[in-house]
C-alpha cells in the first residue's frame, strides 16, 4: 500500500507553479455540484464576470478552459487558425517556439521571427513584419518565463488592426502581476493560467475574446451530431480540428444555451473563481505594485550577493527574475541544496540558457516580503557553502532597504 499523500512544505520560488493561496485551496474543498445545477451555472456566470475585471475587458466571451495554461493557448490557436492561414509568431523565448509548434499542427503557414533571448521586439520591427508578411493572425507571449522578459504590447493591437490581423496574446506568465488592459490595448484574444500571478494551482485557463475573434470562430461552428436539433445549422467555415478545444462549442456551453460539450472541472472552477475574487478584492493596481516591490527587493538582494541579473532589465517581467549562475558554482547542485536543506525551489532554464541562469519567481501568493527574504537568506547560505565569496547578510539587508523605499 502507498502512503497517504503528504508533500514536504515547499516554498515554490521558481517560474511557476507557485504556492496556491490557502483561500483557493479551501475553495477547492467545497461540495461538488452537477454541471447544470443552477448553483453551478451561477458560479460559472460569476467566474466570467470576475475575469472580465481581471482582464480589464467588457468581452462577453470571457470563460475558463478546463486544462493547464497550454490548453488556453491551444484552444485559441486551434479555433482561429484555418489550414493555410499565415501566422506571424515573434519568438523571444521557449514559449514563442511553443506557439510555432501548435500553429503548425493547426495547418498554418507559420512565419517565425526571432530575437536574442534576454531581449524583446521593438514596435518598428513588428510593424515592418506585419507589412511584409500580411498575416491573418499574430500570436505572441506577453511574458516568457524562460527568458524572464516581457514584450511591450500597448501599440501592437493597434498595429494589427491597421494591417487586418487578429492578435492572440499568451498572458500565462503575467495576468494578475502586470498591467494587461485587454480592451485598451485592443487585444483580440488572450489566455492565461492560474499557477503564476493568480495564486492558484495549474488546471484552469482563463480566456477572453472579442467580437473580431468571435466572428472568425463562429463561422466554423459545428454542433455534434448527438446534440444537433432540427434547424441547427453549422457555420460555412472549415471544421475546427480539435473537439475538446473547439471554442465555438465551448462558447455554446458557457452561454445561456448551456449546450453540453464536456463535464466542467467543478473543483478547478471553484479555484479559478476564488483566484479572481481575491485579486479583485486586493485591487489590480495594488497587486501590480506588490509584484513590482517583490521584484525590486529580490533584485537588490541578488546584486548585493555579487550576482549579475540576466537580460534587458528595462523589459524584465515583474514576477520572474533571471540571474547568472556565478563562475565555479554548480547550478544544479545549488538548486538541489536549496530544495533539500531549505525546502525552497528555484528554476533552471531551457535551450541556450540551460545551466547558465537560475530563474526565481516572486508571484501570486509568494510575492511577499517574508518569501523574498527567506529565499535570499537560503541562497546566500548555499552559495557560501559553494565557496562563492559574498558579504554575509548583505542580501537580506539590501532587500529590506528596497522594501522600505517602496
C-alpha positions in Angstrom: 0.0 0.0 0.0 1.2 3.5 -0.8 1.2 6.1 2.0 -1.3 9.0 2.2 -0.1 12.0 0.1 1.8 14.3 2.4 4.2 16.5 0.5 7.0 18.4 2.1 6.2 22.1 2.8 8.0 23.5 -0.2 8.3 27.2 -0.9 7.9 27.4 -4.6 10.1 30.3 -5.8 10.6 29.2 -9.4 9.0 30.4 -12.5 5.7 28.6 -11.7 3.9 26.8 -10.4 3.9 28.7 -7.1 2.2 28.0 -3.7 -1.5 28.5 -4.0 -3.2 30.9 -1.7 -4.7 28.9 1.2 -8.1 30.6 0.4 -8.0 29.0 -3.0 -7.2 25.6 -1.6 -10.2 25.9 0.8 -12.5 26.9 -2.0 -11.4 23.7 -3.8 -12.6 21.6 -0.9 -16.3 22.7 -1.4 -19.1 20.3 -2.3 -19.2 19.1 -5.9 -22.2 20.1 -8.0 -23.6 18.9 -11.3 -22.6 21.0 -14.3 -26.2 22.0 -15.0 -27.2 22.6 -11.3 -28.5 26.2 -11.1 -26.0 26.9 -8.3 -23.1 25.8 -10.5 -24.3 27.7 -13.6 -24.4 30.8 -11.3 -20.8 30.1 -10.3 -19.9 29.9 -13.9 -21.5 33.3 -14.6 -19.8 34.8 -11.6 -16.4 33.5 -12.8 -16.9 35.0 -16.2 -17.8 38.4 -14.7 -14.8 38.3 -12.3 -12.4 37.5 -15.1 -13.8 40.5 -17.1 -12.4 42.5 -14.2 -9.1 40.7 -14.2 -8.7 41.0 -18.0 -10.0 44.6 -17.9 -12.5 43.9 -20.6 -16.1 44.1 -21.5 -15.9 41.0 -23.7 -19.0 38.8 -23.5 -16.9 35.7 -24.1 -14.8 35.5 -21.0 -14.6 32.0 -19.7 -12.4 29.1 -18.5 -10.8 26.3 -20.5 -10.5 23.1 -18.5 -6.8 22.3 -18.6 -3.5 23.9 -17.8 -2.4 27.2 -19.3 -1.4 25.4 -22.5 -5.0 24.3 -23.0 -5.9 28.0 -23.4 -3.1 28.5 -26.0 -4.2 25.5 -27.9 -7.9 26.4 -27.8 -7.2 29.9 -29.1 -4.9 28.8 -31.9 -6.9 25.7 -33.0 -10.1 27.7 -33.1 -8.7 30.7 -35.0 -6.3 29.1 -37.5 -7.7 27.7 -40.7 -5.4 25.4 -42.8 -3.1 27.6 -44.9 -3.5 30.8 -42.8 -0.3 32.8 -42.5 0.5 33.2 -38.8 3.3 35.5 -37.5 4.9 34.4 -34.3 7.5 36.7 -32.7 9.8 34.4 -30.6 11.8 35.8 -27.7 11.9 32.6 -25.6 10.8 29.0 -25.4 7.1 29.8 -25.3 7.3 31.5 -28.7 8.6 28.3 -30.1 5.6 26.5 -28.5 3.2 28.7 -30.4 5.1 27.9 -33.6 4.7 24.2 -32.8 0.9 24.5 -32.1 0.2 26.7 -35.1 2.0 24.3 -37.5 -0.1 21.4 -36.1 -3.2 23.5 -36.9 -2.1 23.7 -40.6 -0.8 27.2 -40.5 1.9 28.7 -42.7 4.0 29.9 -39.9 6.4 32.8 -40.1 8.6 32.9 -37.0 10.8 35.9 -36.3 13.4 35.6 -33.5 15.3 37.9 -31.3 18.1 37.1 -28.9 17.0 35.6 -25.6 17.0 38.3 -23.0 15.6 40.9 -25.3 12.2 41.8 -26.9 10.9 43.2 -30.1 10.7 46.9 -30.9 7.4 48.2 -32.2 9.1 49.1 -35.5 10.2 45.5 -36.1 6.7 44.2 -35.5 5.2 46.8 -37.8 7.7 46.0 -40.5 6.9 42.3 -40.3 3.2 42.9 -40.4 3.5 44.9 -43.6 5.9 42.4 -45.1 4.1 39.1 -44.1 0.4 40.2 -44.1 -0.6 37.5 -41.6 -4.1 36.7 -40.6 -3.0 36.1 -37.0 -0.2 37.3 -34.8 0.5 35.0 -31.8 2.8 36.4 -29.1 3.7 35.9 -25.4 3.3 38.9 -23.1 5.9 37.5 -20.7 8.1 34.5 -21.4 9.3 32.8 -18.2 12.2 31.1 -20.0 13.9 34.4 -20.5 12.1 36.5 -17.8 11.3 39.2 -20.4 8.0 41.0 -21.0 7.1 42.1 -24.5 5.5 45.6 -24.7 2.0 45.3 -26.2 0.4 48.7 -25.8 0.9 49.5 -29.6 0.7 46.1 -31.1 -3.1 45.7 -31.1 -3.5 49.0 -33.0 -0.9 47.9 -35.5 -2.6 44.5 -36.0 -5.9 46.2 -36.7 -4.3 48.6 -39.2 -3.0 45.6 -41.1 -6.2 43.4 -40.7 -4.6 40.8 -38.5 -6.0 39.2 -35.3 -3.8 39.4 -32.2 -3.6 36.4 -29.8 -1.7 37.1 -26.6 -0.4 34.3 -24.2 -0.5 36.0 -20.8 0.1 32.9 -18.8 3.1 34.4 -17.0 1.8 37.9 -16.4 -2.0 38.1 -15.9 -2.6 39.4 -12.4 1.0 40.6 -11.9 1.5 43.2 -14.6 -0.7 45.7 -16.4 -2.7 44.0 -19.3 -5.8 46.1 -20.2 -7.3 43.9 -22.9 -9.8 46.4 -24.3 -7.5 49.5 -24.0 -4.7 47.6 -25.8 -7.1 46.2 -28.5 -6.1 42.6 -27.8 -8.4 40.2 -29.7 -8.0 37.0 -27.7 -5.9 36.4 -24.5 -5.4 33.3 -22.4 -3.6 32.6 -19.1 -3.3 30.1 -16.3 -3.8 30.1 -12.5 -0.4 28.9 -11.4 1.6 32.1 -11.5 0.4 35.6 -10.6 -3.2 34.4 -10.0 -2.0 32.4 -7.0 -3.8 29.1 -7.8 -3.0 25.6 -8.9 -2.5 24.7 -12.6 -5.5 23.2 -14.3 -7.7 26.0 -15.5 -7.0 28.5 -18.2 -8.9 31.8 -18.2 -9.6 33.1 -21.7 -11.3 36.2 -23.2 -12.1 37.0 -26.8 -13.7 40.0 -28.5 -16.2 40.3 -31.4 -13.4 40.2 -34.0 -12.2 36.8 -32.8 -15.8 35.6 -32.3 -16.6 36.3 -35.9 -13.7 34.2 -37.1 -14.6 31.3 -34.7 -18.4 31.3 -35.2 -18.1 30.8 -38.9 -16.5 27.5 -38.1 -19.2 26.4 -35.5 -20.1 22.8 -35.7 -22.7 21.1 -33.5 -22.0 17.5 -32.6 -24.4 15.0 -34.3 -25.7 13.7 -31.0 -26.7 17.2 -29.9 -28.0 18.6 -33.1 -31.6 19.6 -33.2 -33.9 20.2 -36.2 -33.0 23.6 -37.7 -29.5 23.8 -36.2 -27.0 25.0 -38.9 -23.3 24.6 -38.9 -21.0 27.5 -40.0 -19.7 27.8 -43.5 -16.0 27.7 -42.4 -13.8 24.6 -42.1 -14.3 22.4 -39.1 -12.1 23.3 -36.1 -9.7 20.3 -35.9 -9.9 19.8 -32.1 -13.2 18.8 -30.4 -12.1 19.4 -26.9 -10.5 22.8 -27.7 -13.3 23.9 -30.1 -14.1 27.4 -28.8 -17.3 27.6 -30.8 -18.7 24.6 -28.8 -17.2 25.8 -25.5 -18.9 29.2 -26.1 -22.2 27.4 -26.6 -21.6 25.5 -23.4 -20.9 28.7 -21.4 -23.9 30.6 -23.0 -27.5 30.6 -21.9 -28.0 27.6 -24.3 -25.8 25.5 -22.0 -25.2 23.1 -24.9 -23.3 20.1 -23.5 -19.7 19.9 -24.5 -17.7 18.4 -21.7 -18.1 18.0 -17.9 -16.9 21.2 -16.3 -14.0 20.6 -13.9 -16.0 21.7 -10.8 -13.2 22.0 -8.4 -11.0 23.9 -10.8 -13.8 26.4 -11.5 -14.0 26.9 -7.7 -10.3 27.6 -7.7 -10.4 30.0 -10.7 -13.3 31.9 -9.2 -11.5 32.3 -5.9 -8.3 33.4 -7.6 -10.1 36.2 -9.4 -12.1 37.2 -6.4 -9.0 37.5 -4.2 -7.2 39.5 -6.9 -10.0 42.0 -7.4 -10.6 42.3 -3.7 -6.9 43.4 -3.4 -7.2 45.6 -6.4 -5.3 45.4 -9.6 -3.1 48.4 -9.0 -2.2 47.1 -5.6 -1.4 43.6 -6.9 0.8 45.1 -9.7 2.6 47.2 -7.1 3.1 44.2 -4.8 4.7 42.2 -7.6 6.9 45.2 -8.5 8.1 45.7 -4.9 8.9 42.0 -4.5 10.9 42.0 -7.8 12.8 45.1 -6.8 13.7 43.7 -3.4 14.8 40.3 -4.9 17.0 42.0 -7.5 18.6 44.3 -4.8 19.4 41.2 -2.7 20.8 39.2 -5.6 23.0 42.1 -6.7 24.2 42.6 -3.1 25.5 39.0 -3.3 27.5 39.9 -6.3 25.3 38.1 -8.7 24.5 39.5 -12.2 20.9 39.8 -13.4 20.1 38.4 -16.8 18.7 40.2 -19.8 17.4 43.6 -20.7 16.3 44.9 -17.3 14.1 47.6 -18.9 11.9 44.8 -20.2 12.1 42.4 -17.3 8.9 40.8 -16.1 7.8 42.0 -12.7 7.3 38.4 -11.4 10.3 36.3 -12.6 14.0 37.3 -12.3 16.8 35.7 -14.3 20.2 35.6 -12.6 23.5 34.4 -13.9 25.0 31.3 -12.1 28.3 32.6 -10.8 31.5 31.0 -12.2 32.7 28.0 -10.3 29.2 27.2 -8.8 27.4 24.0 -9.9 24.0 25.4 -10.6 22.1 22.2 -10.3 23.9 21.2 -7.1 22.9 24.6 -5.6 19.3 24.2 -6.6 19.3 20.7 -5.1 20.8 22.1 -1.8 18.1 24.8 -1.6 15.4 22.1 -2.0 16.9 19.5 0.3 18.1 21.8 3.1 15.7 24.7 2.9 12.6 23.3 1.1 12.9 26.1 -1.5 12.6 25.5 -5.2 14.0 27.9 -7.8 14.2 27.2 -11.5 16.8 26.5 -14.2 16.1 27.4 -17.8 15.9 26.0 -21.3 17.7 26.0 -24.6 20.6 28.4 -24.8 20.2 29.4 -21.2 20.2 25.9 -19.7 22.8 25.7 -17.0 23.6 29.4 -17.3 20.9 31.2 -15.3 18.5 30.5 -12.5 15.0 31.8 -12.6 13.4 33.0 -9.3 9.7 33.8 -9.2 8.1 36.3 -6.9 4.5 36.0 -8.0 1.0 35.4 -6.8 0.8 34.3 -3.1 4.6 34.2 -3.0 5.1 37.9 -3.9 5.6 38.5 -0.2 8.3 40.1 1.9 8.9 37.0 4.0 9.2 34.7 1.0 11.7 37.0 -0.7 13.8 37.4 2.4 13.8 33.7 3.2 14.8 32.8 -0.3 17.7 35.3 -0.3 19.0 34.1 3.1 18.9 30.5 2.0 20.6 31.2 -1.4 23.3 33.1 0.4 24.0 30.2 2.7 24.1 27.7 -0.2 26.5 30.0 -2.3 28.7 30.5 0.7 29.0 26.7 1.1 29.8 26.5 -2.6 32.8 28.8 -1.9 31.3 31.8 -3.7 32.7 34.9 -2.0 29.9 37.2 -0.8 29.3 39.6 2.1 27.1 37.6 4.5 23.8 39.3 5.4 24.1 41.9 2.7 21.3 40.3 0.5 18.6 40.5 3.2 19.7 44.0 4.2 19.5 45.2 0.6 16.1 43.6 0.1 14.8 45.2 3.3 16.1 48.5 2.2 14.4 48.2 -1.1 11.1 47.4 0.6 11.5 50.4 2.9 11.9 52.7 -0.1 8.9 51.3 -1.9 
